[in-house]
C-alpha cells in the first residue's frame, strides 16, 4: 500500500521509484500484484504516466487511512515499550498517603501523562496477594518481611513524633523523653498483618526498659490521631502523619530515643517484573529518595 500511495501521488512510476529509493521494475511488479490480489484495475496507463481509476481513487483514501492507523499503532506501541503509555495499578496504605505517596505519584503522572494511574487502598497482606496475582503493579508499605517473590525499593525514612492531646501536661513541653511514655496510655496502629509499626513501637518501649500501656490498637494513623483528640492516650506517628490537623492534637519531639527510632517507606513489586511502566515508577522513587531530604534527618 505504501508503494501504491507513492505511485498514486506521483502519477508516474519513475518518480515514485525515485521517491521510494527502488528501481522501476520491482515497483511495477508490486502494483501489478496488488491489482491482481484486489481483482480490480487501480491505474490507467497512458503516455503521461499513471492515472487512477475510480476504484483506485477509493483505494487511495483507504490506503492513506490505513497508513495513518499503522503510524499511530507504531507510535503507541513504541511509547508503551518505553513505559510512556498504558496503565499502572498501585496499592497504597498507611500514613504515607498523607504526604509522600501523593508526591511520588504526582511526579510519575507529570512525567508520564499518558499512563493511566489507578490507586487501590490495600493492607500489606492484600498488597502481597494482589502482586502475586498480578492485579497490581506496585504497592507502598512499611516493614515488609523478606519474601522470595517480592522486591522492595526504599522511598524514604521518617522520624517518629508523639501525638498528644492539647490539654495533656506533655503538650506544654517542646520535647519529651521517650522513657516518660511508660506512664501514659498509648494508641497503636495499624492492626492487621505483622510485623507492623505496632511491633516496632513495642520493641522500642521494651528496649528502653518498659512495657507500654496499650490503650487501643486501631487500623490506621487517622483513627489513631482521632483517638488522641478524644483523650484515649498518646500516639507515636511517622512525620507524614503530622499533616493531620485534628483540633485538640499537638505533635511533640521525643528525646533520648532508642537506636533506629524511625520507620521506612518502601515501594514493593513482583520480583522479575521488567515492565517499562514499573521501571518508570521506580526511577521516580529513586529520584525522590535521592533528592528529597530524608524525613529522618529533619528537625
TAHULIN-V807171 format. One record per residue. N is the residue number from 0. RES is the residue in three letters. SS is DSSP state (H for helix, E for strand, C for the rest). Layout:
# TAHULIN-V807171
n & res & ss
N & RES & SS
N & RES & SS
This chain:
# TAHULIN-V807171
n & res & ss
0 & UNK & C
1 & UNK & H
2 & UNK & H
3 & UNK & H
4 & UNK & H
5 & UNK & H
6 & UNK & H
7 & UNK & H
8 & UNK & H
9 & UNK & H
10 & UNK & C
11 & UNK & C
12 & UNK & H
13 & UNK & H
14 & UNK & H
15 & UNK & H
16 & UNK & H
17 & UNK & H
18 & UNK & H
19 & UNK & H
20 & UNK & C
21 & UNK & C
22 & UNK & C
23 & UNK & H
24 & UNK & H
25 & UNK & H
26 & UNK & H
27 & UNK & H
28 & UNK & H
29 & UNK & H
30 & UNK & H
31 & UNK & H
32 & UNK & H
33 & UNK & H
34 & UNK & H
35 & UNK & H
36 & UNK & H
37 & UNK & H
38 & UNK & C
39 & UNK & C
40 & UNK & C
41 & UNK & C
42 & UNK & E
43 & UNK & E
44 & UNK & E
45 & UNK & E
46 & UNK & C
47 & UNK & C
48 & UNK & E
49 & UNK & E
50 & UNK & E
51 & UNK & E
52 & UNK & C
53 & UNK & H
54 & UNK & H
55 & UNK & H
56 & UNK & H
57 & UNK & H
58 & UNK & H
59 & UNK & H
60 & UNK & H
61 & UNK & H
62 & UNK & H
63 & UNK & H
64 & UNK & H
65 & UNK & H
66 & UNK & H
67 & UNK & H
68 & UNK & H
69 & UNK & H
70 & UNK & H
71 & UNK & H
72 & UNK & H
73 & UNK & H
74 & UNK & H
75 & UNK & H
76 & UNK & H
77 & UNK & H
78 & UNK & H
79 & UNK & H
80 & UNK & H
81 & UNK & C
82 & UNK & C
83 & UNK & C
84 & UNK & C
85 & UNK & E
86 & UNK & E
87 & UNK & E
88 & UNK & E
89 & UNK & E
90 & UNK & E
91 & UNK & E
92 & UNK & C
93 & UNK & C
94 & UNK & H
95 & UNK & H
96 & UNK & H
97 & UNK & H
98 & UNK & C
99 & UNK & H
100 & UNK & H
101 & UNK & H
102 & UNK & H
103 & UNK & H
104 & UNK & H
105 & UNK & H
106 & UNK & H
107 & UNK & H
108 & UNK & H
109 & UNK & H
110 & UNK & H
111 & UNK & C
112 & UNK & C
113 & UNK & C
114 & UNK & E
115 & UNK & E
116 & UNK & E
117 & UNK & E
118 & UNK & E
119 & UNK & E
120 & UNK & E
121 & UNK & C
122 & UNK & C
123 & UNK & H
124 & UNK & H
125 & UNK & H
126 & UNK & H
127 & UNK & H
128 & UNK & H
129 & UNK & H
130 & UNK & H
131 & UNK & H
132 & UNK & C
133 & UNK & C
134 & UNK & C
135 & UNK & C
136 & UNK & C
137 & UNK & E
138 & UNK & E
139 & UNK & E
140 & UNK & E
141 & UNK & C
142 & UNK & C
143 & UNK & C
144 & UNK & C
145 & UNK & C
146 & UNK & E
147 & UNK & C
148 & UNK & C
149 & UNK & E
150 & UNK & E
151 & UNK & E
152 & UNK & E
153 & UNK & E
154 & UNK & E
155 & UNK & E
156 & UNK & E
157 & UNK & E
158 & UNK & E
159 & UNK & E
160 & UNK & E
161 & UNK & E
162 & UNK & E
163 & UNK & E
164 & UNK & E
165 & UNK & C
166 & UNK & C
167 & UNK & C
168 & UNK & H
169 & UNK & H
170 & UNK & H
171 & UNK & H
172 & UNK & C
173 & UNK & C
174 & UNK & E
175 & UNK & E
176 & UNK & E
177 & UNK & H
178 & UNK & H
179 & UNK & H
180 & UNK & H
181 & UNK & H
182 & UNK & H
183 & UNK & C
184 & UNK & E
185 & UNK & E
186 & UNK & E
187 & UNK & E
188 & UNK & E
189 & UNK & C
190 & UNK & C
191 & UNK & C
192 & UNK & C
193 & UNK & C
194 & UNK & C
195 & UNK & C
196 & UNK & H
197 & UNK & H
198 & UNK & H
199 & UNK & H
200 & UNK & H
201 & UNK & H
202 & UNK & H
203 & UNK & H
204 & UNK & H
205 & UNK & H
206 & UNK & H
207 & UNK & C
208 & UNK & C
209 & UNK & C
210 & UNK & C
211 & UNK & C
212 & UNK & E
213 & UNK & E
214 & UNK & E
215 & UNK & E
216 & UNK & E
217 & UNK & E
218 & UNK & C
219 & UNK & C
220 & UNK & H
221 & UNK & H
222 & UNK & H
223 & UNK & H
224 & UNK & H
225 & UNK & H
226 & UNK & H
227 & UNK & H
228 & UNK & H
229 & UNK & C
230 & UNK & C
231 & UNK & C
232 & UNK & C
233 & UNK & E
234 & UNK & E
235 & UNK & E
236 & UNK & E
237 & UNK & E
238 & UNK & H
239 & UNK & H
240 & UNK & H
241 & UNK & H
242 & UNK & H
243 & UNK & C
244 & UNK & C
245 & UNK & C
246 & UNK & C
247 & UNK & C
248 & UNK & E
249 & UNK & E
250 & UNK & E
251 & UNK & E
252 & UNK & E
253 & UNK & E
254 & UNK & E
255 & UNK & C
256 & UNK & C
257 & UNK & C
258 & UNK & C
259 & UNK & C
260 & UNK & C
261 & UNK & E
262 & UNK & E
263 & UNK & E
264 & UNK & E
265 & UNK & E
266 & UNK & E
267 & UNK & E
268 & UNK & E
269 & UNK & E
270 & UNK & C
271 & UNK & C
272 & UNK & C
273 & UNK & C
274 & UNK & C
275 & UNK & H
276 & UNK & H
277 & UNK & H
278 & UNK & H
279 & UNK & H
280 & UNK & H
281 & UNK & H
282 & UNK & H
283 & UNK & H
284 & UNK & H
285 & UNK & H
286 & UNK & H
287 & UNK & H
288 & UNK & H
289 & UNK & H
290 & UNK & H
291 & UNK & C
292 & UNK & C
293 & UNK & C
294 & UNK & H
295 & UNK & H
296 & UNK & H
297 & UNK & C
298 & UNK & C
